[in-house]
Amino acid sequence: MVIFVPQKTQRYMISITEKTLQDLQFPVILDTISTICNTEIGKLKALEITPFRDKDTLIQALLQTSEYVSSFQNNNAIPNHGFDAITHEIKFLAIEDSFLEVSSFRKIANLSATVNFMLQFLQKFEEYYPNLNHRAKQVTLTKDIIHMIDDVVDKYGEIKDNASPDLLNIRRSMNAVRGKVNQSFGTALTHYNSLGYLDDIRESFVQNRRVLAVLAMYRRKVKGSIMGSSKTGSIAYIEPEATLQYSRELSNLEYEEKEEITRILKLLSNQIRPFLPLLVQYQDFLSDIDVIAAKAKYANKINGILPTITEERRLYFRDAYHPILYLNNKQKDEITHPQTIELGQENRIIVISGPNAGGKTISLKTVGLLQLMLQSGMLIPVHERSETFLFDRILTDIGDNQSIENHLSTYSYRLKNMNYFLKKCNRKTMFLIDEFGTGSDPELGGALAEIFLEEFYHREAFGIITTHYSNLKILANELPFATNANMLFDEKTLEPMYKLVLGQAGSSFTFEVALKNGIPFSLINRAKKKIEVGKVRFDKTIATLQKERSKLEKTSQTLKEEESRAREEGKKMETINVKIKQKLESYQELYDSNQKTIYIGQKIEDISEKYFNNKNKKELIGEFLKIIEIENSKRKKATAKESKAQLEKKKEIIEEVTVQVEEIRKEKKEKKQKVVVEKPKPILKIGDRVRMFDGKAVGTIDSIEKNKATVNYGVFTSKASLEVLELVEAVKK
């Protein structure tokens, strides 16, 4: 992938109106990305995404998202970036002499720890994530915040006992007094319970104090302070007199503890306050990572990639999908048809025509939305060989064009839009107009639309329009750098095929569709007579051409399928042919071996008969030796021939190596020597096809016992060691 990034920051004054964003359904994309974010700040940031105003920042954003997508497939996954927002804490720290609660400090410490870990991770794996690390380098790494908070607050969000010497003494005193409270209360409980003054529940808690549950009739006999009574009045809750004294002492200590904690929190707040800009930076960094991660996850859903961004004025989206339509169809388990659209210096404007519900508007919206997404730092669902350049403006006129607020008709509103287009349109503009020229008298509106189109053309703007007007189709055919296009329809059923074809205008199939929907043929003929003959003939010619193109598309598809089937059949025949050749070679070798065995056997039979008749051992041994010498001489001749052939082959190899030796030496210097890994010898199994290392006959293993295999050659079987056998074809599972 080649991406052209300028050395200096290039600002392009991009102008995208709210209406354009709504026309192209850009807010729907932002809503989806927002829901994927982990943090509330990230969700809000995602909803505020707009196209970037300078190229450097845009390229950085695209590469950051692309790097995050790559982390889903490699082993160095980017760590968790979730955090609790500290917006409230940042506001409070900005107020002089204010102090934060304990829980706020824990949130700040966790945020700092998350940022530090992320910064260290991206620095460590900079080779994988250079652009994400570039963003991380803008943030200062410090552990001072964490250390200061950890000295005071524990991991559970409580102030530590040793946060200050005074707090440590106070809490030690509190623990001692609590012991006395419990001891004195236990003594009173035992005493009054033995006297029978207490209810069955014996004790309770009132105002966070431990009290005796005294029966109402005995309340005057129990010394202490009455803290309350039950709903029925049958029980009086009394704090024993001995306990009361210690409870007051404990209350005083609790007040001192609270005051000391407040002093500690104020001190800690003042220590953290100088780091306020850094905390803002930390939260901003993690929320940015959250948005990048959400963009990456969305790109994963729609199979989004980063196409080439060129300086050349060319837009080429190959196999482009409308992301919203793609995800909706995916949920319904329906097919989404991709479109391939190209705009260039020699083909600046595309006029799409054809019947309604064929996909014209979707094709137009796909180009606009994908370009808008890309210029907002998002990856788009196109083929990897796609490319585009950056537009200053994207102008749209799509959908219902009535302005209820300004009491404007559809046509008046469209004229106001065209006036705006004429003011802003230039060679760095892309305009997208749906149903161009509609809203007025077809003759007059069509003529005005033709003038607008000529003006856009002369200003060298890029654009896509959809129309039913014949004069616009003719104009697109006449202008050198404009082209017609149509959405393919089935010529028989008139069902849309959702495929955009460049180079030919499309018929509206007005009368054909009407006939299909049950309108009487006589009425259609009367309608044809109402309009000019030339227009009917023109539309009929276009319809005929479109039908022919549709037939050609089907024929082409059929031929491709037949070609594919023919290739498969050819491969099968080649496989069968190889197997037959292998079997023939095996049979030939077997036949030659059998003939040799028969010949030698016949000789031995003749010698045996002679010996049977004359009992001459000397002659017998002589005949045997003669046979053996003949066979050995044959072996020597064969060995000599083989040696000579091998020698000649070696000479040829040496000559070839000598010619290339200098080049090989140069390559060895430039490249590292590759370690040759010897393939392990395959483990032979029953059913494998094998042959001996020094033989050609191929057989099948019937059984294996103690490192020996029984090989079936079809006509005979033979036993051989596994060491001398090589695998020809493994048994199919």
Buried (B, 14 or more C-beta within 10 A) or exposed (E): EEBEEEEEEEEBEBBBBEBBBBBBBBBBBBEBBBEBBBBEBBBBBBEEBBBBEBBBEBBBBBBBBBBBBBBEEEEEEBBEBEBBBBEEBBEBBEEEEEBBBBEBBBBBBBBBBBBBBBBEBBEEBBEBBEBBBBBBEEBEBBEEBBEBBBEBBEEEBEBBBEBBEBBBBBBEBBEBBBEBBEEBBBEBBEBBBEEEBBBEEEBBEBEEBBBBBBBBEBBEEBEBBBBEBBEEEEBBBBBBEBBBBBBEBBEEBEEBBEEBBEBBBBBBBBBBBEBEEBBBBBBBBBBBBBBBBBBBBBBBBBBBBBBBBBEEBBBBBBBBBBBBBBBEBEEEEEEBBBBBBBBEEEBBBBBBBBBBEBBBBBBBBBBBBBBBBBBBBBBBBBBEEBBBBBBBBBBBBBBEBBBEEEEBEBBBBBBBBBEBBEEBBEEBBBBBBBBBBBBBEEEEBBBBBBEBBEBBBEBBBBBBBBBBBBBBBBBBBEBEEBBBBBBBBEBEEBEBBBBBBBEBBBBBBBBBBBBEEEEEEEEBEEBBEEEEEEEBEBBBEBBEBBBEBBEEBBEEEEEEEEEEEEEEEEEEEEEEEEEEEBEEEBBEBBEEBEEEEEEBEEBEEEBEEEBEEEEEEEEBEEBEEEBEEEEEEEEEEEEEEEEEEEEEEEEEEEEEEEEEEEEEEEEEEEEEEEEEEEEEEEEBEEEBBBBBEEBEBBBBBEEBEEEBBBBEBEEEEEEBEBEEBEBEEBEEE
